[in-house]
């Protein structure tokens, strides 16, 4: 049903959006901070990496700077909320809007092509693998590395303090946790990961574009919610795997929907399909429990 | 030692809902004292506790804990010297975290938190020892989510968490009020036991005059954001609820009309 290229392509973008889903997990789930900055920090990461790469920087160093840029964007959102008491959602929208201009300034033009540049992927093409398998291998390594680091962090003293901040801020303060600082750190971390995703996406797609962030939040949320529907996130490590699995399943579902001729969907239907999938992911777990309830009542 | 001097705090200043919660509150609690605080609704009990904890900052006055002026410090910067148990059993713990994770949060109260693992092996003995003193079998459920515990169990764990590391004062905000009578008695006995065995300095707000006289070594009554009377030692021994009411009427020329205060 899916060609090899479409399948690996879905895996590749799925792994990148897995990083976005990690970021959204930190803001939405750990901190309970609905953060839409990601629509701006994703292209920010791409823009920073692209500009530095064409400026002759080492691609990994450029990617590192993209992470820092993403973290700075997240910190701005969090500070608007913590220091100026702007509602979290509104603060993130303000940063997101501002980043559109910032991204245009950074790139100096709406898009930058990277097709002929050396990227983080270049050395990996020497491996004895098919062209479309290379990014999947590299991004899988990156995603798993990030997963392990995040898991260790969430189990650390600081990570636990961050989880308490989101779950019960009054209790966290009583335990001596500076909840404002934790929100800044967490939202910065979250957007740093999204910046990383943007940088990798630009390098694998061969271009950075100022509009590439549109809808990233929806795709990330779809991955998060979908993953949680598949894998109940009862522990941190399960929640992190849910992000990754959700992102991959989501991209595969999209690829399948668009490639299956008998459904008759075309590329322009992508956003509609996304909205339908997100709705299903939100509604289905509820329907499932309702059905099992009804079933067990009949048996009794 | 903790001392509050002439605390004043008005909520919603300049609005129709202006509410002078503290109107010159002064109280000094000495090392090792267990003070019970009573007062009708709106007397300023909770506001006073919140002011001591740092949840609200006073308009004027001074709060000194162990010779350090903490008047302007936010909650988290006072947490090394102030421990607290809330009225709501759900407020003192995180339901999504396990019992051991909650205890691990509390064992670092007011200290720097790093990147080392939060739940450390060396804590385990202390955790299970203190949990087994509750006789609730929780020492075998360290990995269970806090949300699986009943309100009374969670309040008992909150108390343990508050006493896991030393503090200059333990604030108890009507911490048995939301529990059924039997569980409330259990938590109250546990409170007395912990305070006595660790020689803690404590301030307990209660709604019940009977409870205020039965436990602790000193009783303070608040009315309209001020201390109306403050009794300890011989004056307090053998005192009954009706004596307290007499005391209140003598001081204020008022009668207590808050039923819950009389019946509790």
Interface residues (C-beta under 8 A of the other chain):
Chain A: X153 X155 X156 X157 X158 X159 X160 X161 X163 X164 X167 X168 X170 X171 X172 X173 X174 X175 X176 X177 X178 X179
Chain B: X53 X54 X55 X74 X75 X76 X77 X79 X80 X83 X84 X86 X91 X92 X93 X94 X95 X96 X97 X101 X104 X105 X106 X108 X109 X110 X111 X113 X114 X115 X116 X117 X118 X119
